[in-house]
Amino acid sequence: MPASAVPRVSAVLPAFNEEGNLTTCVGRVVRALQANTSAHEVIVVDDGSRDGTAAILEGLERSTPTLRVLRHAANRGYGAALRSGFDAARYEWIFMMDADNQFDPEEVARLLAEEAEADIVAGYRRRRRDPLLRRLNALAFFTLVRLLFGRLVRDVNCAFKLIRRDLLRQLDLQSSGALINTELLVKARRFEARIVEVPVEHFPRESGRQTGANPRVVLRAFAELIAFRRSLRAR
């Protein structure tokens, strides 16, 4: 592939209390993008972490020229962290991935292989390696999503996606919480965006705590979903 055809990519990684994962995660993402892009940046959004995340990111920022760190003074939610990263991104493609080391950043090559035919390349987990309660919550939530919106993609909330920046700019995303992926895909469908799905590996979390099974997070996600559905009907 000629150099001019190799894409430029902004990686967006939301992080909340990920002190045990960030050094490994950022290093792996940088290496993967160096090998597969003509230019890249890695944007980590520290969403009001209360552990050592900020200090670790300060050190990584000094030693990693392509790393940019954004900070929320207080925790604003997963969707808000992603939106901050999307707004700051400078390159034509945006690669989103969580900072918890549950994905292999090298698999971004599989997403990039589809970029000529897609506006969104959506990863789906071959086997989801999360605790049972989190998987049950996800099943209930996305059963409701499918009832309300029809089929979007095989794995709506898979945090491993490649998205055209110019498409994201048109979507005017508003979600602050876990609904962000659903909102993105519903609005992208209205723009007749081309979506290609690609299987990726998923790994158990080895450090830090998941928030997806937290009852407050779950209830907030359901409340956001109903409010989003109402807003679409109002329009």
Residue frames as a rotation matrix with the C-alpha (Angstrom) as fourth column:
MET 1
0.580 0.815 0.000 0.00
0.815 -0.580 0.000 0.00
0.000 0.000 -1.000 0.00
PRO 2
-0.119 -0.648 0.752 1.49
0.524 -0.684 -0.507 3.38
0.843 0.334 0.421 -0.95
ALA 3
-0.776 -0.280 -0.566 2.32
0.630 -0.286 -0.722 5.65
0.041 -0.916 0.398 1.98
SER 4
-0.884 0.442 0.149 -0.29
-0.416 -0.892 0.179 8.18
0.212 0.096 0.973 0.88
ALA 5
-0.075 0.909 -0.411 -2.99
-0.350 0.362 0.864 5.52
0.934 0.208 0.291 1.25
VAL 6
-0.460 -0.129 -0.878 -2.05
0.676 0.590 -0.441 4.48
0.575 -0.797 -0.184 4.77
PRO 7
0.485 0.803 0.347 -4.60
0.400 -0.556 0.729 6.10
0.778 -0.214 -0.591 7.12
ARG 8
-0.719 -0.541 0.437 -3.89
-0.135 -0.508 -0.851 8.53
0.682 -0.670 0.292 9.93
VAL 9
0.129 0.763 -0.633 -5.57
0.462 0.519 0.719 7.51
0.877 -0.385 -0.286 13.18
SER 10
-0.415 -0.106 0.904 -6.52
-0.716 -0.575 -0.396 9.13
0.562 -0.811 0.162 16.47
ALA 11
-0.370 0.275 -0.888 -6.97
0.486 0.871 0.067 6.55
0.792 -0.407 -0.456 19.23
VAL 12
-0.153 0.414 0.898 -9.38
-0.708 -0.679 0.192 7.54
0.689 -0.606 0.397 22.01
LEU 13
-0.369 -0.063 -0.927 -9.11
0.443 0.865 -0.235 5.68
0.817 -0.497 -0.291 25.31
PRO 14
0.391 0.510 0.766 -11.43
-0.526 -0.559 0.641 6.61
0.755 -0.653 0.050 28.20
ALA 15
-0.384 -0.589 -0.711 -9.94
0.345 0.623 -0.702 5.78
0.856 -0.515 -0.036 31.60
PHE 16
0.395 0.464 0.793 -11.43
-0.651 -0.467 0.598 5.75
0.648 -0.753 0.118 35.08
ASN 17
0.444 -0.319 0.837 -9.24
-0.789 0.304 0.534 4.40
-0.426 -0.897 -0.117 37.90
GLU 18
0.987 -0.109 -0.117 -7.01
0.014 0.787 -0.617 2.41
0.159 0.607 0.778 35.54
GLU 19
0.499 -0.853 0.153 -3.63
-0.847 -0.441 0.298 2.87
-0.187 -0.278 -0.942 37.27
GLY 20
0.055 -0.486 0.872 -2.83
-0.282 0.831 0.480 -0.83
-0.958 -0.272 -0.091 36.94
ASN 21
0.438 0.254 0.862 -3.50
0.630 0.598 -0.496 -0.95
-0.641 0.761 0.102 33.20
LEU 22
0.908 0.169 -0.384 -2.37
-0.092 -0.812 -0.576 2.30
-0.409 0.559 -0.722 31.61
THR 23
0.044 -0.967 -0.251 1.37
-0.690 -0.211 0.693 1.78
-0.723 0.143 -0.676 31.20
THR 24
-0.588 -0.213 0.781 0.87
0.243 0.874 0.421 -1.51
-0.772 0.437 -0.462 29.37
CYS 25
0.339 0.851 0.400 -2.17
0.694 0.061 -0.717 -0.34
-0.635 0.521 -0.570 27.45
VAL 26
0.768 -0.062 -0.637 -0.69
-0.317 -0.902 -0.294 2.90
-0.556 0.428 -0.712 26.13
GLY 27
-0.284 -0.958 -0.051 2.53
-0.597 0.135 0.791 1.18
-0.750 0.255 -0.610 25.12
ARG 28
-0.482 0.163 0.861 0.66
0.489 0.865 0.110 -1.53
-0.727 0.474 -0.497 23.21
VAL 29
0.634 0.771 0.058 -1.60
0.513 -0.363 -0.778 0.96
-0.578 0.523 -0.626 21.44
VAL 30
0.476 -0.537 -0.697 1.33
-0.595 -0.780 0.194 3.15
-0.647 0.322 -0.691 20.39
ARG 31
-0.582 -0.759 0.291 3.21
-0.320 0.543 0.776 0.17
-0.748 0.359 -0.559 18.96
ALA 32
-0.163 0.610 0.775 0.15
0.706 0.621 -0.340 -1.08
-0.689 0.492 -0.532 17.09
LEU 33
0.824 0.518 -0.230 -0.53
0.249 -0.695 -0.675 2.33
-0.509 0.499 -0.701 15.53
GLN 34
0.106 -0.866 -0.488 3.13
-0.641 -0.435 0.633 2.89
-0.760 0.245 -0.601 14.64
ALA 35
-0.695 -0.426 0.579 3.03
0.030 0.788 0.616 -0.37
-0.718 0.445 -0.535 12.67
ASN 36
-0.351 0.684 0.640 -0.27
0.867 0.496 -0.055 0.25
-0.355 0.536 -0.766 10.89
THR 37
0.755 0.642 -0.130 -0.72
0.562 -0.737 -0.374 3.99
-0.336 0.209 -0.918 10.24
SER 38
0.164 -0.684 0.711 1.10
0.713 -0.416 -0.564 6.84
0.682 0.599 0.420 8.53
ALA 39
-0.690 -0.300 0.659 0.50
-0.253 -0.752 -0.608 9.11
0.678 -0.586 0.443 11.55
HIS 40
0.102 0.747 -0.657 -1.21
0.597 0.483 0.641 8.62
0.796 -0.458 -0.396 14.86
GLU 41
-0.540 -0.187 0.820 -2.07
-0.584 -0.618 -0.526 10.13
0.606 -0.763 0.225 18.23
VAL 42
-0.348 0.426 -0.835 -3.26
0.650 0.752 0.113 8.46
0.676 -0.503 -0.539 21.39
ILE 43
-0.398 0.336 0.854 -5.77
-0.526 -0.846 0.088 10.47
0.752 -0.414 0.513 23.44
VAL 44
-0.521 0.247 -0.817 -6.40
0.690 0.685 -0.232 9.19
0.503 -0.685 -0.528 26.96
VAL 45
-0.104 0.581 0.807 -9.30
-0.355 -0.780 0.515 10.84
0.929 -0.233 0.288 28.75
ASP 46
-0.855 -0.195 -0.481 -8.92
0.384 0.386 -0.839 10.59
0.350 -0.901 -0.255 32.52
ASP 47
-0.095 0.948 0.305 -12.55
0.078 -0.299 0.951 10.75
0.992 0.115 -0.045 33.64
GLY 48
0.316 0.233 0.920 -12.05
-0.749 -0.533 0.392 12.04
0.582 -0.813 0.006 37.17
SER 49
0.279 -0.264 -0.923 -10.00
0.287 0.940 -0.182 9.08
0.916 -0.215 0.338 38.41
ARG 50
0.779 0.048 0.626 -9.38
-0.547 -0.438 0.714 8.89
0.308 -0.898 -0.315 42.16
ASP 51
0.818 -0.569 0.088 -6.43
0.445 0.721 0.531 6.49
-0.365 -0.395 0.843 42.11
GLY 52
0.020 -0.922 -0.387 -2.95
0.143 -0.380 0.914 7.02
-0.989 -0.074 0.124 40.65
THR 53
0.427 0.226 0.876 -4.15
0.846 0.242 -0.475 7.33
-0.319 0.944 -0.088 37.05
ALA 54
0.999 0.008 0.033 -3.28
0.019 -0.938 -0.345 11.04
0.028 0.345 -0.938 36.75
ALA 55
0.427 -0.903 0.047 0.29
-0.583 -0.235 0.778 10.58
-0.691 -0.360 -0.627 37.98
ILE 56
-0.048 -0.419 0.907 0.90
0.426 0.812 0.398 7.65
-0.903 0.405 0.140 35.67
LEU 57
0.643 0.362 0.675 -0.42
0.758 -0.173 -0.629 9.60
-0.111 0.916 -0.385 32.70
GLU 58
0.888 -0.392 -0.240 1.85
-0.365 -0.919 0.152 12.53
-0.280 -0.047 -0.959 33.52
GLY 59
-0.003 -0.940 0.342 4.85
-0.337 0.323 0.884 10.24
-0.941 -0.113 -0.318 33.31
LEU 60
0.003 0.076 0.997 3.65
0.739 0.671 -0.054 8.58
-0.673 0.737 -0.055 30.13
GLU 61
0.917 0.386 0.100 2.98
0.359 -0.692 -0.626 11.95
-0.173 0.610 -0.773 28.52
ARG 62
0.548 -0.786 -0.287 6.59
-0.602 -0.609 0.517 12.98
-0.581 -0.110 -0.806 29.11
SER 63
-0.392 -0.797 0.460 7.97
-0.312 0.585 0.748 9.80
-0.865 0.150 -0.478 27.55
THR 64
-0.287 0.401 0.870 5.45
0.782 0.622 -0.029 9.25
-0.553 0.672 -0.492 24.73
PRO 65
-0.917 -0.205 -0.342 5.46
0.035 -0.895 0.445 12.00
-0.397 0.396 0.828 22.06
THR 66
-0.766 0.642 -0.033 2.18
-0.077 -0.041 0.996 10.91
0.638 0.766 0.081 20.46
LEU 67
-0.321 0.659 -0.680 0.23
0.912 0.408 -0.036 10.72
0.254 -0.632 -0.732 23.73
ARG 68
-0.623 0.259 0.738 -2.22
-0.266 -0.958 0.112 13.48
0.736 -0.126 0.665 24.64
VAL 69
-0.669 0.369 -0.645 -3.98
0.729 0.494 -0.474 13.47
0.144 -0.787 -0.599 28.01
LEU 70
-0.338 0.668 0.663 -7.33
-0.283 -0.744 0.605 15.11
0.898 0.017 0.441 28.72
ARG 71
-0.880 -0.007 -0.475 -8.71
0.430 0.413 -0.803 15.32
0.202 -0.911 -0.360 32.24
HIS 72
0.152 0.934 0.323 -12.18
0.108 -0.340 0.934 15.70
0.982 -0.107 -0.153 33.68
ALA 73
-0.529 -0.379 0.759 -12.06
-0.621 -0.437 -0.651 17.27
0.579 -0.815 -0.004 37.13
ALA 74
-0.317 0.501 0.805 -14.87
-0.682 0.469 -0.561 14.94
-0.659 -0.727 0.193 38.24
ASN 75
-0.848 0.036 0.529 -16.25
0.276 0.882 0.383 11.70
-0.452 0.471 -0.758 36.88
ARG 76
-0.438 0.671 -0.598 -18.69
-0.748 -0.641 -0.171 12.56
-0.498 0.372 0.783 34.08
GLY 77
0.494 0.660 0.567 -19.34
-0.279 0.737 -0.615 9.11
-0.824 0.146 0.548 32.64
TYR 78
-0.158 -0.588 0.794 -18.09
0.486 0.653 0.580 6.81
-0.859 0.477 0.183 29.91
GLY 79
0.399 0.400 0.825 -19.92
0.916 -0.139 -0.376 8.57
-0.035 0.906 -0.422 27.09
ALA 80
0.984 -0.059 -0.166 -18.73
-0.042 -0.994 0.105 11.99
-0.171 -0.096 -0.981 28.21
ALA 81
0.182 -0.980 0.080 -15.14
-0.166 0.049 0.985 10.75
-0.969 -0.193 -0.154 28.25
LEU 82
-0.162 -0.198 0.967 -15.45
0.829 0.505 0.242 9.38
-0.536 0.840 0.082 24.72
ARG 83
0.738 0.509 0.444 -17.05
0.671 -0.625 -0.398 12.59
0.075 0.591 -0.803 23.46
SER 84
0.753 -0.545 -0.367 -14.19
-0.280 -0.772 0.571 14.66
-0.595 -0.327 -0.734 24.89
GLY 85
-0.209 -0.873 0.440 -11.73
0.122 0.423 0.898 12.43
-0.970 0.242 0.018 23.07
PHE 86
0.117 0.340 0.933 -13.70
0.954 0.222 -0.201 12.53
-0.276 0.914 -0.298 19.83
ASP 87
0.949 0.309 -0.053 -13.83
0.291 -0.931 -0.219 16.33
-0.117 0.193 -0.974 19.94
ALA 88
0.501 -0.832 -0.238 -10.07
-0.434 -0.479 0.763 16.55
-0.749 -0.279 -0.602 20.45
ALA 89
0.182 -0.453 0.873 -9.15
0.543 0.786 0.295 14.06
-0.820 0.420 0.389 17.71
ARG 90
0.049 -0.306 -0.951 -7.25
-0.500 -0.832 0.242 15.46
-0.865 0.463 -0.194 14.71
TYR 91
-0.851 -0.512 -0.117 -6.96
-0.364 0.415 0.834 12.61
-0.379 0.752 -0.540 12.23
GLU 92
-0.506 0.670 -0.543 -9.37
-0.776 -0.077 0.626 11.17
0.378 0.738 0.559 9.66
TRP 93
0.116 0.504 -0.856 -10.06
0.045 0.858 0.512 7.92
0.992 -0.098 0.077 11.49
ILE 94
-0.107 -0.078 0.991 -10.87
-0.954 -0.272 -0.124 7.53
0.280 -0.959 -0.045 15.17
PHE 95
-0.216 -0.060 -0.975 -10.08
0.059 0.995 -0.074 4.25
0.975 -0.074 -0.211 16.88
MET 96
0.159 0.328 0.931 -11.87
-0.893 -0.353 0.277 3.77
0.420 -0.876 0.237 20.20
MET 97
0.043 -0.200 -0.979 -10.74
0.225 0.957 -0.185 1.22
0.973 -0.212 0.087 22.76
ASP 98
0.942 0.273 0.194 -11.07
-0.136 -0.216 0.967 0.91
0.306 -0.937 -0.167 26.52
ALA 99
0.145 -0.955 0.260 -7.92
-0.736 -0.280 -0.617 1.24
0.661 -0.102 -0.743 28.64
ASP 100
0.487 0.184 0.854 -8.47
-0.827 0.412 0.382 -1.98
-0.282 -0.892 0.352 30.61
ASN 101
-0.558 -0.816 -0.152 -6.32
-0.810 0.496 0.312 -4.35
-0.179 0.297 -0.938 28.50
GLN 102
-0.027 0.611 0.791 -9.28
-0.156 0.779 -0.607 -6.53
-0.987 -0.139 0.074 27.55
PHE 103
0.970 0.239 0.054 -8.49
0.019 0.149 -0.989 -6.12
-0.244 0.960 0.139 23.83
ASP 104
0.051 -0.962 0.270 -5.36
0.734 0.219 0.643 -6.64
-0.678 0.165 0.717 21.77
PRO 105
0.354 0.115 -0.928 -4.51
-0.256 -0.943 -0.214 -3.31
-0.899 0.313 -0.305 20.07
GLU 106
-0.742 -0.670 -0.007 -2.68
-0.217 0.230 0.949 -5.21
-0.634 0.705 -0.316 17.31
GLU 107
-0.393 0.669 0.631 -6.11
0.802 0.585 -0.120 -6.20
-0.449 0.459 -0.766 16.03
VAL 108
0.208 0.384 -0.899 -6.61
-0.134 -0.900 -0.415 -2.62
-0.969 0.207 -0.136 14.88
ALA 109
-0.772 -0.541 -0.334 -4.94
-0.427 0.052 0.903 -3.93
-0.472 0.839 -0.271 11.70
ARG 110
-0.716 0.576 0.395 -8.06
0.666 0.733 0.138 -6.04
-0.210 0.362 -0.908 11.10
LEU 111
0.297 0.823 -0.484 -10.25
0.561 -0.561 -0.609 -2.96
-0.773 -0.090 -0.628 11.35
LEU 112
-0.036 -0.402 -0.915 -8.00
-0.443 -0.814 0.375 -0.86
-0.896 0.419 -0.149 9.13
ALA 113
-0.881 -0.302 0.365 -8.09
0.130 0.585 0.800 -3.57
-0.455 0.752 -0.476 6.46
GLU 114
-0.213 0.906 0.365 -11.79
0.961 0.261 -0.086 -2.73
-0.173 0.332 -0.927 5.97
GLU 115
-0.289 0.127 -0.949 -11.52
0.342 -0.912 -0.226 1.08
-0.894 -0.390 0.220 5.96
ALA 116
-0.971 -0.103 -0.217 -11.91
-0.155 -0.418 0.895 1.48
-0.183 0.902 0.390 2.19
GLU 117
-0.627 0.765 -0.149 -15.38
0.281 0.400 0.872 -0.09
0.726 0.505 -0.466 2.35
ALA 118
0.077 0.644 -0.761 -16.70
0.939 0.210 0.272 1.37
0.335 -0.736 -0.589 5.59
ASP 119
0.147 0.028 0.989 -17.60
-0.222 -0.973 0.061 4.43
0.964 -0.228 -0.137 7.61
ILE 120
0.279 -0.085 0.956 -17.59
-0.955 0.083 0.286 2.36
-0.104 -0.993 -0.058 10.81
VAL 121
-0.130 -0.305 -0.944 -15.68
-0.253 0.930 -0.266 -0.86
0.959 0.204 -0.198 11.39
ALA 122
0.331 0.419 0.846 -17.27
-0.911 -0.091 0.402 -2.44
0.245 -0.903 0.351 14.45
GLY 123
-0.740 -0.599 -0.305 -15.48
-0.453 0.780 -0.433 -5.17
0.498 -0.182 -0.848 16.34
TYR 124
0.537 0.812 0.230 -17.47
-0.725 0.304 0.618 -7.93
0.432 -0.498 0.752 17.97
ARG 125
-0.227 -0.661 0.715 -16.16
-0.945 0.327 0.001 -10.17
-0.234 -0.675 -0.699 20.70
ARG 126
-0.378 0.038 -0.925 -15.75
-0.464 0.857 0.225 -13.80
0.801 0.514 -0.306 19.61
ARG 127
0.121 0.376 -0.919 -16.21
0.705 0.619 0.346 -14.76
0.699 -0.690 -0.191 23.26
ARG 128
0.343 0.072 0.937 -17.04
-0.360 -0.911 0.201 -12.20
0.868 -0.406 -0.286 25.90
ARG 129
-0.161 -0.541 -0.826 -14.74
0.598 0.612 -0.518 -12.71
0.785 -0.577 0.224 28.90
ASP 130
-0.464 0.118 0.878 -16.64
-0.573 -0.796 -0.196 -10.74
0.676 -0.594 0.437 31.55
PRO 131
-0.955 0.166 0.245 -18.19
-0.132 0.501 -0.855 -11.90
-0.265 -0.849 -0.456 34.85
LEU 132
-0.647 0.744 0.168 -21.62
0.752 0.587 0.301 -13.52
0.125 0.321 -0.939 34.63
LEU 133
0.045 0.726 -0.686 -23.50
0.711 -0.505 -0.489 -10.60
-0.702 -0.466 -0.539 36.22
ARG 134
-0.382 -0.238 -0.893 -22.09
-0.323 -0.871 0.370 -8.13
-0.866 0.430 0.256 33.72
ARG 135
-0.999 0.008 -0.047 -23.01
-0.041 0.381 0.924 -10.43
0.025 0.924 -0.380 30.83
LEU 136
-0.386 0.919 -0.082 -26.56
0.918 0.374 -0.131 -10.82
-0.089 -0.126 -0.988 32.16
ASN 137
0.023 0.341 -0.940 -26.96
0.279 -0.905 -0.322 -7.04
-0.960 -0.255 -0.116 32.50
ALA 138
-0.707 -0.369 -0.603 -25.71
-0.444 -0.431 0.785 -6.62
-0.550 0.823 0.141 28.94
LEU 139
-0.884 0.423 0.198 -28.13
0.457 0.694 0.557 -9.26
0.098 0.583 -0.807 27.65
ALA 140
-0.025 0.925 -0.380 -31.08
0.883 -0.158 -0.443 -7.50
-0.469 -0.346 -0.812 29.25
PHE 141
-0.076 -0.060 -0.995 -29.99
-0.044 -0.997 0.064 -4.07
-0.996 0.049 0.073 28.06
PHE 142
-0.762 -0.343 -0.549 -29.32
-0.507 -0.211 0.835 -5.03
-0.403 0.915 -0.013 24.46
THR 143
-0.643 0.712 0.282 -32.47
0.760 0.638 0.123 -7.12
-0.093 0.294 -0.951 24.21
LEU 144
0.272 0.741 -0.614 -34.30
0.599 -0.630 -0.494 -3.88
-0.753 -0.233 -0.615 24.95
VAL 145
-0.344 -0.480 -0.807 -32.10
-0.357 -0.728 0.585 -1.96
-0.868 0.490 0.079 22.50
ARG 146
-0.988 -0.051 0.144 -33.02
0.103 0.473 0.875 -4.42
-0.113 0.879 -0.462 19.75
LEU 147
-0.225 0.974 0.019 -36.72
0.938 0.222 -0.268 -4.20
-0.265 -0.042 -0.963 20.58
LEU 148
0.340 0.366 -0.866 -36.61
0.313 -0.913 -0.263 -0.40
-0.887 -0.181 -0.425 20.41
PHE 149
0.183 -0.420 -0.889 -34.27
-0.664 -0.719 0.203 0.12
-0.725 0.554 -0.410 17.44
GLY 150
0.966 0.098 -0.240 -33.96
-0.245 0.653 -0.717 -3.16
0.086 0.751 0.654 15.58
ARG 151
0.603 -0.796 0.047 -30.64
0.750 0.586 0.305 -4.78
-0.271 -0.149 0.951 14.84
LEU 152
0.836 -0.429 -0.344 -27.72
-0.445 -0.895 0.033 -2.35
-0.322 0.126 -0.938 14.92
VAL 153
-0.029 -0.811 -0.585 -24.65
-0.784 0.382 -0.490 -4.59
0.620 0.444 -0.647 14.97
ARG 154
0.235 0.097 -0.967 -23.84
0.176 0.974 0.140 -7.97
0.956 -0.204 0.212 16.49
ASP 155
0.037 -0.344 -0.938 -22.06
0.991 0.134 -0.010 -6.52
0.129 -0.929 0.346 19.57
VAL 156
0.692 0.382 0.613 -23.28
0.434 -0.898 0.070 -2.96
0.577 0.218 -0.787 20.13
ASN 157
0.958 -0.217 0.187 -21.15
-0.284 -0.627 0.725 -2.16
-0.040 -0.748 -0.663 23.17
CYS 158
0.559 -0.824 0.093 -17.90
0.824 0.565 0.045 -3.71
-0.089 0.052 0.995 21.98
ALA 159
0.809 -0.276 -0.519 -15.31
-0.081 -0.927 0.366 -1.04
-0.582 -0.254 -0.772 22.81
PHE 160
-0.373 -0.892 0.256 -13.20
0.220 0.183 0.958 -1.72
-0.901 0.414 0.128 19.73
LYS 161
0.599 0.683 0.418 -14.34
0.652 -0.112 -0.750 0.40
-0.466 0.722 -0.512 16.82
LEU 162
-0.705 -0.709 -0.012 -12.89
0.529 -0.537 0.657 2.44
-0.472 0.457 0.754 13.96
ILE 163
0.384 0.923 -0.038 -14.99
0.775 -0.344 -0.529 5.43
-0.502 0.173 -0.848 12.86
ARG 164
-0.184 -0.376 0.908 -14.60
0.821 -0.567 -0.069 8.13
0.541 0.733 0.413 10.25
ARG 165
-0.703 -0.162 -0.692 -14.04
0.599 -0.659 -0.454 11.43
-0.383 -0.734 0.561 12.00
ASP 166
-0.929 0.369 -0.028 -16.18
-0.329 -0.787 0.521 13.35
0.170 0.493 0.853 9.51
LEU 167
-0.211 0.876 -0.433 -19.11
0.235 0.475 0.848 11.01
0.949 0.078 -0.306 10.26
LEU 168
-0.269 0.064 -0.961 -18.72
0.955 0.144 -0.258 11.49
0.122 -0.988 -0.100 14.02
ARG 169
-0.961 -0.152 -0.231 -18.83
0.185 -0.975 -0.125 15.25
-0.206 -0.163 0.965 13.54
GLN 170
-0.659 0.753 -0.003 -22.29
-0.370 -0.321 0.872 14.93
0.655 0.575 0.490 11.98
LEU 171
-0.312 0.571 -0.760 -23.80
0.509 0.776 0.374 12.73
0.803 -0.270 -0.532 14.68
ASP 172
-0.236 0.200 0.951 -23.93
-0.578 -0.816 0.028 15.31
0.781 -0.543 0.308 17.51
LEU 173
-0.142 0.123 -0.982 -23.59
0.500 0.865 0.036 12.69
0.854 -0.486 -0.185 20.22
GLN 174
0.093 0.326 0.941 -25.12
-0.569 -0.758 0.319 13.62
0.817 -0.565 0.115 23.57
SER 175
0.802 0.331 -0.497 -24.91
0.130 0.716 0.686 10.54
0.583 -0.615 0.531 25.82
SER 176
0.266 -0.703 0.659 -22.82
-0.893 -0.438 -0.106 10.82
0.363 -0.560 -0.745 28.96
GLY 177
0.122 -0.145 0.982 -23.04
-0.724 0.663 0.188 7.19
-0.679 -0.734 -0.024 30.02
ALA 178
-0.545 -0.424 0.723 -23.01
-0.034 0.873 0.486 3.68
-0.838 0.240 -0.490 28.57
LEU 179
0.488 0.825 0.284 -25.65
0.321 0.133 -0.938 4.51
-0.812 0.549 -0.200 25.96
ILE 180
0.082 -0.484 -0.871 -23.02
-0.567 -0.742 0.358 6.22
-0.820 0.464 -0.335 23.79
ASN 181
-0.869 -0.448 0.208 -22.49
-0.113 0.591 0.799 3.20
-0.481 0.671 -0.564 21.51
THR 182
-0.234 0.877 0.420 -26.21
0.840 0.400 -0.366 2.74
-0.489 0.268 -0.830 20.91
GLU 183
0.535 0.419 -0.734 -26.66
0.105 -0.895 -0.435 6.44
-0.839 0.155 -0.522 20.16
LEU 184
-0.347 -0.773 -0.531 -23.70
-0.539 -0.299 0.787 6.39
-0.767 0.560 -0.313 17.78
LEU 185
-0.908 -0.055 0.416 -25.03
0.235 0.756 0.611 3.43
-0.348 0.653 -0.673 15.80
VAL 186
0.067 0.994 0.086 -28.65
0.805 -0.003 -0.594 4.61
-0.590 0.109 -0.800 15.71
LYS 187
0.508 0.100 -0.856 -27.64
-0.171 -0.962 -0.214 8.03
-0.844 0.255 -0.471 14.42
ALA 188
-0.594 -0.775 -0.216 -25.10
-0.434 0.083 0.897 6.57
-0.677 0.627 -0.385 11.99
ARG 189
-0.558 0.474 0.681 -27.88
0.682 0.730 0.051 4.45
-0.473 0.493 -0.730 10.47
ARG 190
0.515 0.785 -0.344 -29.87
0.456 -0.591 -0.665 7.61
-0.725 0.185 -0.663 9.78
PHE 191
0.256 -0.521 -0.814 -26.90
-0.690 -0.689 0.224 8.84
-0.677 0.504 -0.536 7.73
GLU 192
0.976 0.170 -0.138 -26.83
-0.219 0.727 -0.651 5.48
-0.010 0.665 0.747 5.90
ALA 193
0.158 -0.977 0.140 -23.31
-0.962 -0.120 0.244 4.87
-0.222 -0.174 -0.959 7.17
ARG 194
0.458 -0.144 -0.877 -21.55
-0.391 0.853 -0.345 1.78
0.798 0.501 0.335 5.85
ILE 195
0.316 -0.287 0.904 -20.82
-0.919 0.145 0.367 -0.59
-0.236 -0.947 -0.218 8.74
VAL 196
0.205 -0.357 -0.911 -18.50
-0.368 0.835 -0.410 -3.59
0.907 0.419 0.039 8.53
GLU 197
0.759 0.105 0.643 -18.28
-0.648 0.216 0.730 -6.03
-0.063 -0.971 0.232 11.43
VAL 198
0.087 -0.852 -0.516 -15.05
-0.448 0.429 -0.784 -7.82
0.890 0.300 -0.344 12.36
PRO 199
0.885 0.208 -0.416 -14.48
0.229 0.583 0.779 -10.49
0.405 -0.785 0.469 15.06
VAL 200
0.003 -0.891 0.454 -11.88
-0.542 -0.383 -0.748 -9.66
0.841 -0.244 -0.484 17.74
GLU 201
-0.195 -0.164 -0.967 -10.55
0.596 0.763 -0.250 -11.43
0.779 -0.625 -0.050 20.80
HIS 202
0.415 0.350 0.840 -11.61
-0.505 -0.680 0.532 -10.40
0.757 -0.645 -0.105 24.30
PHE 203
-0.363 -0.692 -0.624 -9.65
0.277 0.560 -0.781 -11.06
0.890 -0.456 -0.012 27.49
PRO 204
0.512 0.532 -0.674 -10.52
0.787 0.023 0.616 -11.10
0.343 -0.847 -0.407 31.21
ARG 205
0.585 -0.294 0.756 -9.73
-0.371 -0.926 -0.073 -7.96
0.721 -0.238 -0.651 33.16
GLU 206
0.218 -0.612 -0.760 -6.63
0.682 0.653 -0.330 -8.56
0.698 -0.447 0.560 35.29
SER 207
-0.748 -0.477 -0.461 -6.34
0.663 -0.532 -0.526 -5.20
0.006 -0.700 0.715 37.08
GLY 208
-0.906 0.413 0.093 -8.81
-0.416 -0.909 -0.009 -2.62
0.081 -0.047 0.996 38.37
ARG 209
-0.589 0.781 0.207 -12.55
0.294 0.445 -0.846 -2.87
-0.753 -0.437 -0.492 38.85
GLN 210
-0.758 0.449 0.474 -15.29
0.499 -0.069 0.864 -3.00
0.420 0.891 -0.172 36.26
THR 211
-0.852 0.503 -0.145 -18.16
-0.272 -0.663 -0.697 -0.55
-0.447 -0.555 0.702 36.65
GLY 212
-0.707 0.568 -0.420 -20.56
-0.493 0.030 0.870 -2.17
0.507 0.822 0.259 34.17
ALA 213
-0.311 0.609 -0.730 -22.27
0.528 0.749 0.400 -4.31
0.790 -0.260 -0.555 36.83
ASN 214
-0.962 -0.025 -0.272 -22.65
0.242 -0.543 -0.804 -1.43
-0.128 -0.839 0.529 39.31
PRO 215
-0.188 0.980 0.068 -26.41
0.941 0.200 -0.271 -1.04
-0.280 0.013 -0.960 39.93
ARG 216
0.204 0.239 -0.949 -26.16
0.145 -0.966 -0.212 2.74
-0.968 -0.094 -0.232 39.65
VAL 217
-0.693 -0.527 -0.492 -24.41
-0.430 -0.246 0.869 2.46
-0.579 0.814 -0.056 36.29
VAL 218
-0.847 0.416 0.332 -26.96
0.529 0.728 0.436 -0.09
-0.061 0.545 -0.836 35.06
LEU 219
0.091 0.946 -0.312 -29.94
0.829 -0.246 -0.502 2.02
-0.551 -0.213 -0.807 36.11
ARG 220
-0.043 -0.183 -0.982 -28.41
-0.218 -0.958 0.187 5.10
-0.975 0.222 0.001 34.53
ALA 221
-0.937 -0.347 -0.043 -27.93
-0.135 0.246 0.960 3.21
-0.323 0.905 -0.278 31.26
PHE 222
-0.495 0.829 0.261 -31.59
0.867 0.489 0.091 2.12
-0.053 0.272 -0.961 31.17
ALA 223
0.268 0.588 -0.763 -32.76
0.520 -0.755 -0.399 5.66
-0.811 -0.290 -0.508 32.02
GLU 224
-0.423 -0.507 -0.751 -30.58
-0.382 -0.652 0.655 7.11
-0.822 0.564 0.082 29.24
LEU 225
-0.940 0.072 0.335 -31.97
0.308 0.604 0.735 4.55
-0.149 0.794 -0.589 26.81
ILE 226
-0.043 0.999 0.010 -35.59
0.963 0.045 -0.265 5.48
-0.265 -0.002 -0.964 27.49
ALA 227
0.272 0.097 -0.957 -34.81
0.135 -0.989 -0.061 9.21
-0.953 -0.113 -0.282 27.35
PHE 228
-0.734 -0.606 -0.307 -32.98
-0.252 -0.176 0.951 8.74
-0.631 0.775 -0.024 24.04
ARG 229
-0.698 0.554 0.454 -35.93
0.714 0.578 0.395 6.85
-0.044 0.600 -0.799 22.55
ARG 230
0.299 0.846 -0.442 -38.29
0.786 -0.481 -0.389 9.62
-0.542 -0.231 -0.808 23.64
SER 231
-0.065 -0.393 -0.917 -36.04
-0.145 -0.906 0.398 12.31
-0.987 0.159 0.002 22.14
LEU 232
-0.953 -0.267 0.146 -36.02
0.076 0.254 0.964 10.54
-0.294 0.930 -0.222 18.77
ARG 233
-0.294 0.925 0.243 -39.81
0.955 0.295 0.030 10.29
-0.044 0.241 -0.970 18.79
ALA 234
0.274 0.391 -0.879 -40.11
0.467 -0.853 -0.234 13.98
-0.841 -0.346 -0.416 19.67
ARG 235
-0.542 -0.575 -0.612 -38.10
-0.264 -0.576 0.774 14.86
-0.798 0.581 0.161 16.57
